[in-house]
Amino acid sequence: MSTAPGQVRVLLHLRAEAEQVPEVEEAYHLISKELDGTPGLLGNELLRDLTAPGGYAVLSAWDSLAAFRAWEEGSAHRGTTSPLRAFQDRGRPSPFALFEVAAAY
């Protein structure tokens, strides 16, 4: 995944009970396959929190905020991502965050 100023990263925080871990990972793979080829999406990763059991995050990279917003506002967004919605970490002020790449090496 390339990195350049102006790109956007979206971080989605997830929380799962031990018995739900396979469900989270299966949902991530399903969604990633459906998103393959989405304009502006550079890639994504499922991250396991090593300090909090059951904690996960999905980090996606977009070539611009406009590309992310176009996908987010599109009709397919909610249906495509629904398998992970139940696992969003509601203990946070927001289950997701948007970051713009300010610098990269």
Backbone as XML, in Angstrom:
<?xml version="1.0"?>
<chain id="A" units="angstrom">
  <residue number="1" name="MET">
    <atom name="N" x="0.848" y="-1.164" z="0.000"/>
    <atom name="CA" x="0.000" y="0.000" z="0.000"/>
    <atom name="C" x="0.900" y="1.235" z="0.000"/>
  </residue>
  <residue number="2" name="SER">
    <atom name="N" x="0.720" y="2.082" z="-0.986"/>
    <atom name="CA" x="1.532" y="3.290" z="-1.076"/>
    <atom name="C" x="1.031" y="4.337" z="-0.085"/>
  </residue>
  <residue number="3" name="THR">
    <atom name="N" x="1.909" y="5.263" z="0.260"/>
    <atom name="CA" x="1.545" y="6.327" z="1.189"/>
    <atom name="C" x="1.956" y="7.660" z="0.578"/>
  </residue>
  <residue number="4" name="ALA">
    <atom name="N" x="1.041" y="8.608" z="0.610"/>
    <atom name="CA" x="1.332" y="9.939" z="0.094"/>
    <atom name="C" x="0.484" y="10.951" z="0.854"/>
  </residue>
  <residue number="5" name="PRO">
    <atom name="N" x="1.021" y="12.154" z="1.049"/>
    <atom name="CA" x="0.222" y="13.195" z="1.695"/>
    <atom name="C" x="-1.105" y="13.389" z="0.964"/>
  </residue>
  <residue number="6" name="GLY">
    <atom name="N" x="-2.152" y="13.633" z="1.741"/>
    <atom name="CA" x="-3.477" y="13.834" z="1.175"/>
    <atom name="C" x="-4.331" y="12.573" z="1.168"/>
  </residue>
  <residue number="7" name="GLN">
    <atom name="N" x="-3.677" y="11.418" z="1.279"/>
    <atom name="CA" x="-4.461" y="10.191" z="1.391"/>
    <atom name="C" x="-5.173" y="10.181" z="2.739"/>
  </residue>
  <residue number="8" name="VAL">
    <atom name="N" x="-6.184" y="9.342" z="2.848"/>
    <atom name="CA" x="-6.989" y="9.277" z="4.056"/>
    <atom name="C" x="-6.950" y="7.864" z="4.619"/>
  </residue>
  <residue number="9" name="ARG">
    <atom name="N" x="-6.904" y="7.777" z="5.947"/>
    <atom name="CA" x="-6.988" y="6.497" z="6.647"/>
    <atom name="C" x="-8.251" y="6.516" z="7.502"/>
  </residue>
  <residue number="10" name="VAL">
    <atom name="N" x="-8.977" y="5.422" z="7.464"/>
    <atom name="CA" x="-10.181" y="5.274" z="8.274"/>
    <atom name="C" x="-9.922" y="4.143" z="9.249"/>
  </residue>
  <residue number="11" name="LEU">
    <atom name="N" x="-10.137" y="4.419" z="10.511"/>
    <atom name="CA" x="-9.916" y="3.433" z="11.566"/>
    <atom name="C" x="-11.259" y="3.114" z="12.202"/>
  </residue>
  <residue number="12" name="LEU">
    <atom name="N" x="-11.681" y="1.849" z="12.097"/>
    <atom name="CA" x="-12.932" y="1.387" z="12.675"/>
    <atom name="C" x="-12.598" y="0.490" z="13.858"/>
  </residue>
  <residue number="13" name="HIS">
    <atom name="N" x="-13.040" y="0.876" z="15.052"/>
    <atom name="CA" x="-12.780" y="0.118" z="16.271"/>
    <atom name="C" x="-13.861" y="-0.944" z="16.464"/>
  </residue>
  <residue number="14" name="LEU">
    <atom name="N" x="-13.419" y="-2.162" z="16.768"/>
    <atom name="CA" x="-14.334" y="-3.280" z="16.975"/>
    <atom name="C" x="-14.061" y="-3.929" z="18.317"/>
  </residue>
  <residue number="15" name="ARG">
    <atom name="N" x="-15.078" y="-4.604" z="18.856"/>
    <atom name="CA" x="-14.943" y="-5.333" z="20.115"/>
    <atom name="C" x="-15.726" y="-6.628" z="19.966"/>
  </residue>
  <residue number="16" name="ALA">
    <atom name="N" x="-15.109" y="-7.754" z="20.369"/>
    <atom name="CA" x="-15.759" y="-9.057" z="20.252"/>
    <atom name="C" x="-15.456" y="-9.913" z="21.471"/>
  </residue>
  <residue number="17" name="GLU">
    <atom name="N" x="-16.415" y="-10.724" z="21.845"/>
    <atom name="CA" x="-16.191" y="-11.733" z="22.883"/>
    <atom name="C" x="-15.356" y="-12.850" z="22.263"/>
  </residue>
  <residue number="18" name="ALA">
    <atom name="N" x="-14.692" y="-13.635" z="23.097"/>
    <atom name="CA" x="-13.791" y="-14.688" z="22.608"/>
    <atom name="C" x="-14.473" y="-15.604" z="21.594"/>
  </residue>
  <residue number="19" name="GLU">
    <atom name="N" x="-15.718" y="-15.973" z="21.861"/>
    <atom name="CA" x="-16.407" y="-16.887" z="20.954"/>
    <atom name="C" x="-16.834" y="-16.218" z="19.645"/>
  </residue>
  <residue number="20" name="GLN">
    <atom name="N" x="-16.766" y="-14.891" z="19.580"/>
    <atom name="CA" x="-17.146" y="-14.149" z="18.374"/>
    <atom name="C" x="-15.975" y="-13.867" z="17.441"/>
  </residue>
  <residue number="21" name="VAL">
    <atom name="N" x="-14.760" y="-14.152" z="17.874"/>
    <atom name="CA" x="-13.572" y="-13.838" z="17.080"/>
    <atom name="C" x="-13.646" y="-14.428" z="15.673"/>
  </residue>
  <residue number="22" name="PRO">
    <atom name="N" x="-14.009" y="-15.703" z="15.513"/>
    <atom name="CA" x="-14.106" y="-16.224" z="14.140"/>
    <atom name="C" x="-15.127" y="-15.461" z="13.290"/>
  </residue>
  <residue number="23" name="GLU">
    <atom name="N" x="-16.201" y="-15.013" z="13.906"/>
    <atom name="CA" x="-17.237" y="-14.256" z="13.199"/>
    <atom name="C" x="-16.693" y="-12.907" z="12.714"/>
  </residue>
  <residue number="24" name="VAL">
    <atom name="N" x="-15.909" y="-12.234" z="13.555"/>
    <atom name="CA" x="-15.308" y="-10.955" z="13.170"/>
    <atom name="C" x="-14.370" y="-11.159" z="11.988"/>
  </residue>
  <residue number="25" name="GLU">
    <atom name="N" x="-13.513" y="-12.150" z="12.081"/>
    <atom name="CA" x="-12.538" y="-12.383" z="11.015"/>
    <atom name="C" x="-13.218" y="-12.813" z="9.716"/>
  </residue>
  <residue number="26" name="GLU">
    <atom name="N" x="-14.251" y="-13.632" z="9.808"/>
    <atom name="CA" x="-14.993" y="-14.045" z="8.611"/>
    <atom name="C" x="-15.679" y="-12.845" z="7.967"/>
  </residue>
  <residue number="27" name="ALA">
    <atom name="N" x="-16.299" y="-11.990" z="8.784"/>
    <atom name="CA" x="-16.973" y="-10.795" z="8.266"/>
    <atom name="C" x="-15.976" y="-9.867" z="7.588"/>
  </residue>
  <residue number="28" name="TYR">
    <atom name="N" x="-14.796" y="-9.695" z="8.193"/>
    <atom name="CA" x="-13.765" y="-8.845" z="7.589"/>
    <atom name="C" x="-13.395" y="-9.354" z="6.191"/>
  </residue>
  <residue number="29" name="HIS">
    <atom name="N" x="-13.155" y="-10.647" z="6.069"/>
    <atom name="CA" x="-12.766" y="-11.214" z="4.772"/>
    <atom name="C" x="-13.884" y="-11.072" z="3.742"/>
  </residue>
  <residue number="30" name="LEU">
    <atom name="N" x="-15.113" y="-11.305" z="4.151"/>
    <atom name="CA" x="-16.258" y="-11.165" z="3.254"/>
    <atom name="C" x="-16.371" y="-9.733" z="2.735"/>
  </residue>
  <residue number="31" name="ILE">
    <atom name="N" x="-16.311" y="-8.776" z="3.645"/>
    <atom name="CA" x="-16.415" y="-7.367" z="3.263"/>
    <atom name="C" x="-15.261" y="-6.961" z="2.357"/>
  </residue>
  <residue number="32" name="SER">
    <atom name="N" x="-14.045" y="-7.395" z="2.695"/>
    <atom name="CA" x="-12.876" y="-7.026" z="1.889"/>
    <atom name="C" x="-13.005" y="-7.529" z="0.457"/>
  </residue>
  <residue number="33" name="LYS">
    <atom name="N" x="-13.534" y="-8.728" z="0.286"/>
    <atom name="CA" x="-13.734" y="-9.263" z="-1.068"/>
    <atom name="C" x="-14.763" y="-8.436" z="-1.826"/>
  </residue>
  <residue number="34" name="GLU">
    <atom name="N" x="-15.820" y="-8.021" z="-1.136"/>
    <atom name="CA" x="-16.846" y="-7.206" z="-1.782"/>
    <atom name="C" x="-16.324" y="-5.814" z="-2.151"/>
  </residue>
  <residue number="35" name="LEU">
    <atom name="N" x="-15.402" y="-5.288" z="-1.348"/>
    <atom name="CA" x="-14.866" y="-3.946" z="-1.597"/>
    <atom name="C" x="-13.747" y="-3.926" z="-2.631"/>
  </residue>
  <residue number="36" name="ASP">
    <atom name="N" x="-13.242" y="-5.083" z="-2.993"/>
    <atom name="CA" x="-12.159" y="-5.151" z="-3.979"/>
    <atom name="C" x="-12.585" y="-4.413" z="-5.254"/>
  </residue>
  <residue number="37" name="GLY">
    <atom name="N" x="-11.763" y="-3.492" z="-5.685"/>
    <atom name="CA" x="-12.059" y="-2.719" z="-6.884"/>
    <atom name="C" x="-12.830" y="-1.438" z="-6.632"/>
  </residue>
  <residue number="38" name="THR">
    <atom name="N" x="-13.139" y="-1.125" z="-5.373"/>
    <atom name="CA" x="-13.844" y="0.118" z="-5.055"/>
    <atom name="C" x="-12.966" y="1.300" z="-5.438"/>
  </residue>
  <residue number="39" name="PRO">
    <atom name="N" x="-13.474" y="2.232" z="-6.247"/>
    <atom name="CA" x="-12.664" y="3.383" z="-6.652"/>
    <atom name="C" x="-12.121" y="4.149" z="-5.444"/>
  </residue>
  <residue number="40" name="GLY">
    <atom name="N" x="-10.823" y="4.384" z="-5.448"/>
    <atom name="CA" x="-10.172" y="5.159" z="-4.390"/>
    <atom name="C" x="-9.685" y="4.350" z="-3.214"/>
  </residue>
  <residue number="41" name="LEU">
    <atom name="N" x="-10.157" y="3.112" z="-3.044"/>
    <atom name="CA" x="-9.715" y="2.281" z="-1.922"/>
    <atom name="C" x="-8.370" y="1.657" z="-2.254"/>
  </residue>
  <residue number="42" name="LEU">
    <atom name="N" x="-7.367" y="1.970" z="-1.439"/>
    <atom name="CA" x="-6.012" y="1.466" z="-1.677"/>
    <atom name="C" x="-5.771" y="0.125" z="-0.990"/>
  </residue>
  <residue number="43" name="GLY">
    <atom name="N" x="-6.555" y="-0.184" z="0.037"/>
    <atom name="CA" x="-6.403" y="-1.440" z="0.763"/>
    <atom name="C" x="-6.907" y="-1.289" z="2.177"/>
  </residue>
  <residue number="44" name="ASN">
    <atom name="N" x="-6.935" y="-2.419" z="2.898"/>
    <atom name="CA" x="-7.347" y="-2.383" z="4.296"/>
    <atom name="C" x="-6.685" y="-3.516" z="5.059"/>
  </residue>
  <residue number="45" name="GLU">
    <atom name="N" x="-6.697" y="-3.388" z="6.377"/>
    <atom name="CA" x="-6.078" y="-4.383" z="7.259"/>
    <atom name="C" x="-6.977" y="-4.612" z="8.461"/>
  </residue>
  <residue number="46" name="LEU">
    <atom name="N" x="-7.033" y="-5.854" z="8.923"/>
    <atom name="CA" x="-7.685" y="-6.174" z="10.187"/>
    <atom name="C" x="-6.586" y="-6.258" z="11.234"/>
  </residue>
  <residue number="47" name="LEU">
    <atom name="N" x="-6.667" y="-5.421" z="12.248"/>
    <atom name="CA" x="-5.657" y="-5.345" z="13.292"/>
    <atom name="C" x="-6.213" y="-5.910" z="14.589"/>
  </residue>
  <residue number="48" name="ARG">
    <atom name="N" x="-5.467" y="-6.779" z="15.236"/>
    <atom name="CA" x="-5.858" y="-7.352" z="16.528"/>
    <atom name="C" x="-5.161" y="-6.571" z="17.630"/>
  </residue>
  <residue number="49" name="ASP">
    <atom name="N" x="-5.912" y="-6.111" z="18.613"/>
    <atom name="CA" x="-5.365" y="-5.349" z="19.731"/>
    <atom name="C" x="-4.618" y="-6.303" z="20.661"/>
  </residue>
  <residue number="50" name="LEU">
    <atom name="N" x="-3.328" y="-6.104" z="20.832"/>
    <atom name="CA" x="-2.510" y="-6.974" z="21.671"/>
    <atom name="C" x="-2.592" y="-6.609" z="23.150"/>
  </residue>
  <residue number="51" name="THR">
    <atom name="N" x="-3.218" y="-5.481" z="23.462"/>
    <atom name="CA" x="-3.315" y="-5.051" z="24.861"/>
    <atom name="C" x="-4.720" y="-5.189" z="25.434"/>
  </residue>
  <residue number="52" name="ALA">
    <atom name="N" x="-5.705" y="-5.467" z="24.584"/>
    <atom name="CA" x="-7.090" y="-5.594" z="25.048"/>
    <atom name="C" x="-7.737" y="-6.788" z="24.352"/>
  </residue>
  <residue number="53" name="PRO">
    <atom name="N" x="-7.891" y="-7.897" z="25.044"/>
    <atom name="CA" x="-8.507" y="-9.076" z="24.425"/>
    <atom name="C" x="-9.869" y="-8.739" z="23.814"/>
  </residue>
  <residue number="54" name="GLY">
    <atom name="N" x="-10.082" y="-9.205" z="22.615"/>
    <atom name="CA" x="-11.330" y="-8.950" z="21.913"/>
    <atom name="C" x="-11.355" y="-7.641" z="21.148"/>
  </residue>
  <residue number="55" name="GLY">
    <atom name="N" x="-10.293" y="-6.859" z="21.258"/>
    <atom name="CA" x="-10.231" y="-5.589" z="20.546"/>
    <atom name="C" x="-9.661" y="-5.776" z="19.151"/>
  </residue>
  <residue number="56" name="TYR">
    <atom name="N" x="-10.296" y="-5.161" z="18.190"/>
    <atom name="CA" x="-9.852" y="-5.187" z="16.795"/>
    <atom name="C" x="-9.999" y="-3.788" z="16.224"/>
  </residue>
  <residue number="57" name="ALA">
    <atom name="N" x="-9.357" y="-3.557" z="15.108"/>
    <atom name="CA" x="-9.585" y="-2.354" z="14.326"/>
    <atom name="C" x="-9.420" y="-2.726" z="12.862"/>
  </residue>
  <residue number="58" name="VAL">
    <atom name="N" x="-10.196" y="-2.074" z="12.029"/>
    <atom name="CA" x="-9.999" y="-2.176" z="10.587"/>
    <atom name="C" x="-9.426" y="-0.840" z="10.151"/>
  </residue>
  <residue number="59" name="LEU">
    <atom name="N" x="-8.276" y="-0.892" z="9.509"/>
    <atom name="CA" x="-7.630" y="0.307" z="8.992"/>
    <atom name="C" x="-7.717" y="0.257" z="7.476"/>
  </residue>
  <residue number="60" name="SER">
    <atom name="N" x="-8.430" y="1.217" z="6.886"/>
    <atom name="CA" x="-8.512" y="1.274" z="5.432"/>
    <atom name="C" x="-7.804" y="2.525" z="4.932"/>
  </residue>
  <residue number="61" name="ALA">
    <atom name="N" x="-7.230" y="2.405" z="3.745"/>
    <atom name="CA" x="-6.497" y="3.506" z="3.129"/>
    <atom name="C" x="-7.223" y="3.922" z="1.853"/>
  </residue>
  <residue number="62" name="TRP">
    <atom name="N" x="-7.411" y="5.219" z="1.717"/>
    <atom name="CA" x="-8.116" y="5.789" z="0.566"/>
    <atom name="C" x="-7.230" y="6.828" z="-0.096"/>
  </residue>
  <residue number="63" name="ASP">
    <atom name="N" x="-7.359" y="6.983" z="-1.406"/>
    <atom name="CA" x="-6.486" y="7.945" z="-2.079"/>
    <atom name="C" x="-6.878" y="9.394" z="-1.808"/>
  </residue>
  <residue number="64" name="SER">
    <atom name="N" x="-8.118" y="9.617" z="-1.305"/>
    <atom name="CA" x="-8.543" y="10.974" z="-0.962"/>
    <atom name="C" x="-9.791" y="10.923" z="-0.089"/>
  </residue>
  <residue number="65" name="LEU">
    <atom name="N" x="-10.054" y="12.018" z="0.586"/>
    <atom name="CA" x="-11.272" y="12.129" z="1.373"/>
    <atom name="C" x="-12.491" y="12.081" z="0.451"/>
  </residue>
  <residue number="66" name="ALA">
    <atom name="N" x="-12.379" y="12.678" z="-0.726"/>
    <atom name="CA" x="-13.497" y="12.671" z="-1.678"/>
    <atom name="C" x="-13.854" y="11.243" z="-2.087"/>
  </residue>
  <residue number="67" name="ALA">
    <atom name="N" x="-12.847" y="10.401" z="-2.322"/>
    <atom name="CA" x="-13.107" y="9.006" z="-2.704"/>
    <atom name="C" x="-13.801" y="8.264" z="-1.566"/>
  </residue>
  <residue number="68" name="PHE">
    <atom name="N" x="-13.322" y="8.461" z="-0.336"/>
    <atom name="CA" x="-13.956" y="7.816" z="0.807"/>
    <atom name="C" x="-15.396" y="8.289" z="0.954"/>
  </residue>
  <residue number="69" name="ARG">
    <atom name="N" x="-15.618" y="9.599" z="0.894"/>
    <atom name="CA" x="-16.968" y="10.151" z="1.067"/>
    <atom name="C" x="-17.916" y="9.640" z="-0.029"/>
  </residue>
  <residue number="70" name="ALA">
    <atom name="N" x="-17.423" y="9.551" z="-1.262"/>
    <atom name="CA" x="-18.256" y="9.052" z="-2.366"/>
    <atom name="C" x="-18.714" y="7.624" z="-2.072"/>
  </residue>
  <residue number="71" name="TRP">
    <atom name="N" x="-17.798" y="6.793" z="-1.585"/>
    <atom name="CA" x="-18.166" y="5.414" z="-1.232"/>
    <atom name="C" x="-19.108" y="5.403" z="-0.027"/>
  </residue>
  <residue number="72" name="GLU">
    <atom name="N" x="-18.779" y="6.181" z="0.997"/>
    <atom name="CA" x="-19.567" y="6.199" z="2.228"/>
    <atom name="C" x="-21.006" y="6.655" z="1.970"/>
  </residue>
  <residue number="73" name="GLU">
    <atom name="N" x="-21.189" y="7.601" z="1.061"/>
    <atom name="CA" x="-22.515" y="8.132" z="0.774"/>
    <atom name="C" x="-23.270" y="7.301" z="-0.267"/>
  </residue>
  <residue number="74" name="GLY">
    <atom name="N" x="-22.586" y="6.323" z="-0.865"/>
    <atom name="CA" x="-23.213" y="5.478" z="-1.876"/>
    <atom name="C" x="-24.193" y="4.482" z="-1.280"/>
  </residue>
  <residue number="75" name="SER">
    <atom name="N" x="-25.043" y="3.957" z="-2.114"/>
    <atom name="CA" x="-26.104" y="3.062" z="-1.659"/>
    <atom name="C" x="-25.582" y="1.719" z="-1.162"/>
  </residue>
  <residue number="76" name="ALA">
    <atom name="N" x="-24.427" y="1.275" z="-1.621"/>
    <atom name="CA" x="-23.910" y="-0.046" z="-1.234"/>
    <atom name="C" x="-23.192" y="-0.042" z="0.116"/>
  </residue>
  <residue number="77" name="HIS">
    <atom name="N" x="-22.794" y="1.112" z="0.603"/>
    <atom name="CA" x="-21.975" y="1.204" z="1.808"/>
    <atom name="C" x="-22.563" y="0.439" z="2.991"/>
  </residue>
  <residue number="78" name="ARG">
    <atom name="N" x="-23.792" y="0.738" z="3.359"/>
    <atom name="CA" x="-24.382" y="0.141" z="4.561"/>
    <atom name="C" x="-24.571" y="-1.363" z="4.422"/>
  </residue>
  <residue number="79" name="GLY">
    <atom name="N" x="-25.007" y="-1.812" z="3.279"/>
    <atom name="CA" x="-25.195" y="-3.239" z="3.076"/>
    <atom name="C" x="-23.892" y="-4.007" z="3.080"/>
  </residue>
  <residue number="80" name="THR">
    <atom name="N" x="-22.878" y="-3.450" z="2.455"/>
    <atom name="CA" x="-21.587" y="-4.124" z="2.367"/>
    <atom name="C" x="-20.934" y="-4.278" z="3.732"/>
  </residue>
  <residue number="81" name="THR">
    <atom name="N" x="-21.015" y="-3.265" z="4.562"/>
    <atom name="CA" x="-20.314" y="-3.288" z="5.849"/>
    <atom name="C" x="-21.154" y="-3.833" z="7.002"/>
  </residue>
  <residue number="82" name="SER">
    <atom name="N" x="-22.391" y="-4.185" z="6.746"/>
    <atom name="CA" x="-23.284" y="-4.619" z="7.828"/>
    <atom name="C" x="-22.797" y="-5.832" z="8.621"/>
  </residue>
  <residue number="83" name="PRO">
    <atom name="N" x="-22.036" y="-6.785" z="8.051"/>
    <atom name="CA" x="-21.593" y="-7.915" z="8.867"/>
    <atom name="C" x="-20.705" y="-7.535" z="10.060"/>
  </residue>
  <residue number="84" name="LEU">
    <atom name="N" x="-20.055" y="-6.371" z="10.015"/>
    <atom name="CA" x="-19.216" y="-5.940" z="11.144"/>
    <atom name="C" x="-19.913" y="-4.939" z="12.060"/>
  </residue>
  <residue number="85" name="ARG">
    <atom name="N" x="-21.066" y="-4.455" z="11.668"/>
    <atom name="CA" x="-21.732" y="-3.393" z="12.444"/>
    <atom name="C" x="-21.997" y="-3.802" z="13.893"/>
  </residue>
  <residue number="86" name="ALA">
    <atom name="N" x="-22.375" y="-5.041" z="14.115"/>
    <atom name="CA" x="-22.671" y="-5.501" z="15.481"/>
    <atom name="C" x="-21.443" y="-5.482" z="16.385"/>
  </residue>
  <residue number="87" name="PHE">
    <atom name="N" x="-20.258" y="-5.454" z="15.793"/>
    <atom name="CA" x="-19.018" y="-5.494" z="16.571"/>
    <atom name="C" x="-18.384" y="-4.120" z="16.769"/>
  </residue>
  <residue number="88" name="GLN">
    <atom name="N" x="-19.009" y="-3.059" z="16.259"/>
    <atom name="CA" x="-18.447" y="-1.724" z="16.457"/>
    <atom name="C" x="-18.329" y="-1.446" z="17.949"/>
  </residue>
  <residue number="89" name="ASP">
    <atom name="N" x="-17.206" y="-0.873" z="18.342"/>
    <atom name="CA" x="-16.942" y="-0.590" z="19.757"/>
    <atom name="C" x="-17.733" y="0.645" z="20.183"/>
  </residue>
  <residue number="90" name="ARG">
    <atom name="N" x="-18.890" y="0.426" z="20.780"/>
    <atom name="CA" x="-19.775" y="1.511" z="21.213"/>
    <atom name="C" x="-19.319" y="2.144" z="22.525"/>
  </residue>
  <residue number="91" name="GLY">
    <atom name="N" x="-18.242" y="1.614" z="23.121"/>
    <atom name="CA" x="-17.693" y="2.191" z="24.338"/>
    <atom name="C" x="-16.852" y="3.424" z="24.061"/>
  </residue>
  <residue number="92" name="ARG">
    <atom name="N" x="-16.638" y="3.737" z="22.811"/>
    <atom name="CA" x="-15.870" y="4.919" z="22.414"/>
    <atom name="C" x="-16.839" y="6.028" z="22.010"/>
  </residue>
  <residue number="93" name="PRO">
    <atom name="N" x="-16.398" y="7.272" z="22.044"/>
    <atom name="CA" x="-17.271" y="8.367" z="21.592"/>
    <atom name="C" x="-17.760" y="8.152" z="20.155"/>
  </residue>
  <residue number="94" name="SER">
    <atom name="N" x="-16.908" y="7.562" z="19.325"/>
    <atom name="CA" x="-17.269" y="7.198" z="17.956"/>
    <atom name="C" x="-16.533" y="5.907" z="17.623"/>
  </residue>
  <residue number="95" name="PRO">
    <atom name="N" x="-17.189" y="4.959" z="16.957"/>
    <atom name="CA" x="-16.489" y="3.716" z="16.635"/>
    <atom name="C" x="-15.482" y="3.869" z="15.500"/>
  </residue>
  <residue number="96" name="PHE">
    <atom name="N" x="-15.467" y="5.031" z="14.844"/>
    <atom name="CA" x="-14.500" y="5.213" z="13.766"/>
    <atom name="C" x="-13.850" y="6.586" z="13.846"/>
  </residue>
  <residue number="97" name="ALA">
    <atom name="N" x="-12.715" y="6.710" z="13.156"/>
    <atom name="CA" x="-11.996" y="7.976" z="13.090"/>
    <atom name="C" x="-11.429" y="8.137" z="11.689"/>
  </residue>
  <residue number="98" name="LEU">
    <atom name="N" x="-11.320" y="9.361" z="11.234"/>
    <atom name="CA" x="-10.745" y="9.684" z="9.920"/>
    <atom name="C" x="-9.442" y="10.437" z="10.129"/>
  </residue>
  <residue number="99" name="PHE">
    <atom name="N" x="-8.411" y="10.018" z="9.402"/>
    <atom name="CA" x="-7.102" y="10.670" z="9.474"/>
    <atom name="C" x="-6.631" y="10.988" z="8.064"/>
  </residue>
  <residue number="100" name="GLU">
    <atom name="N" x="-5.994" y="12.147" z="7.905"/>
    <atom name="CA" x="-5.360" y="12.495" z="6.646"/>
    <atom name="C" x="-3.858" y="12.327" z="6.808"/>
  </residue>
  <residue number="101" name="VAL">
    <atom name="N" x="-3.214" y="11.723" z="5.824"/>
    <atom name="CA" x="-1.761" y="11.578" z="5.857"/>
    <atom name="C" x="-1.154" y="12.970" z="5.675"/>
  </residue>
  <residue number="102" name="ALA">
    <atom name="N" x="-0.435" y="13.421" z="6.688"/>
    <atom name="CA" x="0.202" y="14.733" z="6.643"/>
    <atom name="C" x="1.632" y="14.624" z="6.136"/>
  </residue>
  <residue number="103" name="ALA">
    <atom name="N" x="2.275" y="13.496" z="6.402"/>
    <atom name="CA" x="3.637" y="13.255" z="5.953"/>
    <atom name="C" x="3.883" y="11.751" z="5.951"/>
  </residue>
  <residue number="104" name="ALA">
    <atom name="N" x="4.805" y="11.304" z="5.121"/>
    <atom name="CA" x="5.121" y="9.874" z="5.051"/>
    <atom name="C" x="6.543" y="9.687" z="4.552"/>
  </residue>
  <residue number="105" name="TYR">
    <atom name="N" x="7.177" y="8.612" z="4.978"/>
    <atom name="CA" x="8.522" y="8.269" z="4.531"/>
    <atom name="C" x="8.522" y="6.867" z="3.984"/>
  </residue>
</chain>
